């Protein structure tokens, strides 16, 4: 959680008196304590995010672990694209939260095993906006909003909710879009079996330039051989 000043940079004593030196030490110790407290707060938020994503996935046994896998895949893509560490951290947590808006989607729609009606699909399509609305209430999560709100946008402008095109879509949202689609295709659902990794990649390439950004699909293809989960196990369908 960013403070309004750099709490990690100590101030220098400008005088020689013992009082000034003592005041400087006290101030620097206080700033170190503030920095430690902020780190603990961010760690607590991160734990809450992971728990929330797990609870969301648990609503449907077929999506168990989906958010975690999308997060792992997204970070792997980001590393392939040489993103900075801070950007990778935003990507990791944003991907964990990408479907948080589905909390507001009724179970009978979210877990329907049959083809959705147009009306039901319209309800599903509200989840990015609902998710962004949820995150806006938590200052620490504001930088993850573009991922949550825009991960269903497409380079051809036929995505949702805003119909953005090409480079108008933030890079992190483009990455999560591809990771989300890959995991969805390679995971079993009530109405279909999981697709092999190679089949999923071919489908992503087939739709590159229209539904998915080609450079992100290429980065996923390069990253997949080394993708591992947080526990060190290779993803089952990678």
C-alpha positions as CSV (number, residue, x, y, z in Angstrom):
1,X,0.0,0.0,0.0
2,X,1.8,3.1,-1.2
3,X,2.4,5.9,1.3
4,X,2.7,9.5,0.4
5,X,6.4,9.5,1.0
6,X,9.3,7.0,0.7
7,X,9.3,5.4,4.1
8,X,12.3,3.3,3.2
9,X,14.7,6.3,2.9
10,X,16.1,7.5,6.2
11,X,16.8,11.2,6.7
12,X,20.3,12.5,7.5
13,X,21.2,14.4,10.6
14,X,22.1,17.9,9.7
15,X,23.4,19.0,13.0
16,X,26.0,17.7,15.5
17,X,24.1,18.0,18.7
18,X,23.0,14.9,20.5
19,X,19.4,16.1,20.5
20,X,19.3,16.3,16.7
21,X,21.0,12.9,16.3
22,X,18.5,11.4,18.7
23,X,15.6,13.0,16.9
24,X,16.9,11.7,13.6
25,X,17.3,8.2,14.9
26,X,13.8,8.3,16.4
27,X,12.3,9.5,13.1
28,X,14.1,6.9,11.0
29,X,13.0,4.1,13.4
30,X,9.4,5.3,13.1
31,X,9.6,5.3,9.3
32,X,11.0,1.8,9.4
33,X,8.1,0.7,11.6
34,X,5.6,2.3,9.2
35,X,7.2,0.5,6.3
36,X,7.0,-2.8,8.1
37,X,3.4,-2.2,9.0
38,X,2.6,-1.4,5.4
39,X,4.3,-4.6,4.2
40,X,2.3,-6.6,6.7
41,X,-0.9,-5.0,5.5
42,X,-0.1,-5.8,1.9
43,X,0.6,-9.4,2.9
44,X,-2.7,-9.6,4.6
45,X,-4.5,-8.2,1.6
46,X,-2.7,-10.7,-0.7
47,X,-3.8,-13.6,1.6
48,X,-7.4,-12.3,1.5
49,X,-7.2,-12.0,-2.3
50,X,-6.1,-15.7,-2.6
51,X,-8.8,-16.8,-0.2
52,X,-11.5,-14.9,-2.1
53,X,-10.4,-16.3,-5.5
54,X,-10.4,-19.8,-4.0
55,X,-13.9,-19.3,-2.6
56,X,-15.2,-18.0,-5.9
57,X,-13.7,-21.0,-7.8
58,X,-15.2,-23.4,-5.3
59,X,-18.8,-22.4,-6.3
60,X,-18.4,-24.7,-9.2
61,X,-16.3,-27.9,-8.9
62,X,-15.4,-27.6,-12.6
63,X,-13.6,-24.3,-12.1
64,X,-11.7,-25.2,-8.9
65,X,-8.2,-23.7,-9.1
66,X,-9.0,-21.7,-12.3
67,X,-8.0,-18.3,-10.9
68,X,-4.8,-19.7,-9.5
69,X,-3.9,-21.3,-12.8
70,X,-4.7,-18.2,-14.7
71,X,-2.4,-16.2,-12.4
72,X,0.5,-18.7,-12.8
73,X,0.0,-18.7,-16.6
74,X,-0.2,-14.9,-16.7
75,X,3.0,-14.4,-14.8
76,X,4.8,-16.9,-17.0
77,X,3.6,-14.9,-20.1
78,X,4.7,-11.7,-18.4
79,X,8.2,-13.0,-17.7
80,X,8.5,-14.1,-21.3
81,X,7.6,-10.6,-22.3
82,X,10.3,-9.3,-19.9
83,X,7.9,-7.3,-17.7
84,X,9.3,-5.6,-14.6
85,X,8.9,-7.2,-11.2
86,X,6.3,-4.7,-10.1
87,X,4.3,-5.2,-13.2
88,X,4.5,-9.0,-12.7
89,X,3.1,-8.6,-9.1
90,X,0.2,-6.5,-10.4
91,X,-0.4,-9.1,-13.0
92,X,-0.3,-12.0,-10.5
93,X,-2.9,-10.5,-8.2
94,X,-5.0,-9.0,-10.9
95,X,-5.2,-12.4,-12.6
96,X,-6.2,-14.0,-9.3
97,X,-9.1,-11.5,-9.1
98,X,-10.0,-11.5,-12.8
99,X,-13.4,-13.2,-12.2
100,X,-14.2,-11.6,-8.9
101,X,-17.3,-10.0,-10.4
102,X,-18.9,-13.4,-10.9
103,X,-19.8,-13.1,-7.2
104,X,-22.7,-11.1,-8.5
105,X,-23.8,-13.7,-11.1
106,X,-26.6,-16.1,-9.9
107,X,-25.6,-19.8,-9.5
108,X,-28.2,-20.9,-12.0
109,X,-26.5,-18.9,-14.7
110,X,-22.9,-19.3,-13.7
111,X,-23.1,-23.1,-13.3
112,X,-25.6,-23.9,-16.0
113,X,-24.4,-27.0,-17.9
114,X,-26.3,-26.2,-21.1
115,X,-25.9,-23.5,-23.6
116,X,-26.7,-20.0,-22.2
117,X,-29.6,-18.0,-23.6
118,X,-28.8,-14.5,-24.9
119,X,-30.3,-13.1,-21.7
120,X,-28.1,-15.3,-19.5
121,X,-25.0,-14.5,-21.5
122,X,-25.8,-10.8,-21.0
123,X,-25.7,-11.4,-17.3
124,X,-22.4,-13.2,-17.5
125,X,-21.0,-10.3,-19.4
126,X,-21.6,-8.0,-16.5
127,X,-19.0,-9.6,-14.3
128,X,-16.0,-7.4,-15.4
129,X,-17.8,-4.2,-14.5
130,X,-19.1,-5.7,-11.3
131,X,-15.6,-6.8,-10.4
132,X,-14.2,-3.3,-11.1
133,X,-16.8,-1.8,-8.9
134,X,-15.8,-4.2,-6.1
135,X,-12.1,-3.3,-6.4
136,X,-12.8,0.5,-6.4
137,X,-13.7,0.3,-2.7
138,X,-10.2,-1.0,-1.8
139,X,-7.3,1.5,-2.4
140,X,-4.7,-1.2,-2.5
141,X,-6.5,-2.9,-5.4
142,X,-7.0,0.1,-7.7
143,X,-4.1,-0.8,-9.9
144,X,-5.6,-4.2,-10.6
145,X,-8.9,-2.7,-12.0
146,X,-7.8,-2.6,-15.7
147,X,-7.2,-6.4,-15.6
148,X,-10.5,-7.2,-13.9
149,X,-12.5,-4.8,-16.1
150,X,-10.9,-5.3,-19.5
151,X,-9.8,-9.0,-19.6
152,X,-12.6,-9.8,-22.1
153,X,-11.7,-7.1,-24.6
154,X,-10.6,-8.2,-28.1
155,X,-8.2,-6.7,-30.6
156,X,-10.9,-6.6,-33.2
157,X,-13.1,-4.5,-30.9
158,X,-15.8,-7.1,-30.5
159,X,-15.0,-7.8,-26.8
160,X,-16.7,-6.4,-23.7
161,X,-17.6,-4.3,-21.8
162,X,-16.1,-1.3,-23.7
163,X,-15.4,-2.7,-27.2
164,X,-11.7,-1.5,-27.0
165,X,-9.4,-2.3,-30.0
166,X,-5.8,-3.3,-30.4
167,X,-3.3,-1.4,-28.3
168,X,-6.1,0.5,-26.5
169,X,-6.4,-2.7,-24.4
170,X,-3.9,-2.6,-21.5
171,X,-1.1,-5.2,-21.8
172,X,-2.0,-6.9,-18.5
173,X,-5.6,-7.4,-19.6
174,X,-4.4,-8.9,-23.0
175,X,-2.3,-11.4,-21.1
176,X,-5.0,-12.5,-18.7
177,X,-7.4,-12.8,-21.6
178,X,-5.2,-15.4,-23.3
179,X,-4.3,-17.2,-20.1
180,X,-8.0,-17.4,-19.1
181,X,-9.0,-18.8,-22.5
182,X,-6.2,-21.4,-22.5
183,X,-7.1,-22.6,-19.0
184,X,-10.8,-22.7,-19.9
185,X,-10.1,-24.9,-23.0
186,X,-7.7,-27.2,-21.2
187,X,-10.0,-27.8,-18.2
188,X,-13.0,-30.2,-18.1
189,X,-16.5,-28.8,-17.9
190,X,-19.8,-30.5,-17.2
191,X,-20.7,-30.4,-20.9
192,X,-17.3,-31.3,-22.5
193,X,-13.9,-32.9,-21.8
194,X,-10.7,-31.0,-21.4
195,X,-8.8,-30.2,-24.7
196,X,-5.1,-31.1,-25.0
197,X,-2.7,-28.3,-24.7
198,X,-1.7,-28.5,-28.4
199,X,-5.3,-28.2,-29.5
200,X,-5.9,-25.2,-27.3
201,X,-2.8,-23.5,-28.6
202,X,-3.9,-24.1,-32.2
203,X,-7.3,-22.6,-31.4
204,X,-5.6,-19.5,-29.9
205,X,-3.4,-19.1,-33.0
206,X,-6.5,-19.5,-35.2
207,X,-8.1,-16.6,-33.4
208,X,-5.0,-14.5,-33.1
209,X,-5.5,-11.0,-34.4
210,X,-9.2,-11.0,-34.0
211,X,-10.0,-12.5,-30.5
212,X,-6.5,-12.6,-29.1
213,X,-3.3,-10.6,-29.5
214,X,-0.8,-12.7,-31.5
215,X,2.2,-11.6,-29.5
216,X,0.5,-12.8,-26.3
217,X,-0.3,-16.2,-27.8
218,X,3.3,-16.5,-28.9
219,X,4.5,-15.7,-25.4
220,X,2.2,-18.3,-23.9
221,X,3.5,-20.9,-26.4
222,X,7.1,-20.1,-25.4
223,X,6.3,-20.0,-21.7
224,X,4.3,-23.2,-21.4
225,X,7.2,-25.8,-21.2
226,X,8.5,-24.2,-18.0
227,X,5.2,-23.2,-16.3
228,X,4.9,-24.4,-12.7
229,X,2.5,-23.7,-9.9
230,X,3.3,-22.1,-6.6
231,X,3.9,-25.5,-5.1
232,X,6.4,-26.4,-7.7
233,X,4.3,-28.9,-9.6
234,X,4.0,-28.6,-13.3
235,X,0.4,-27.7,-14.3
236,X,-1.4,-30.8,-15.1
237,X,-2.6,-29.7,-18.5
238,X,0.3,-27.5,-19.5
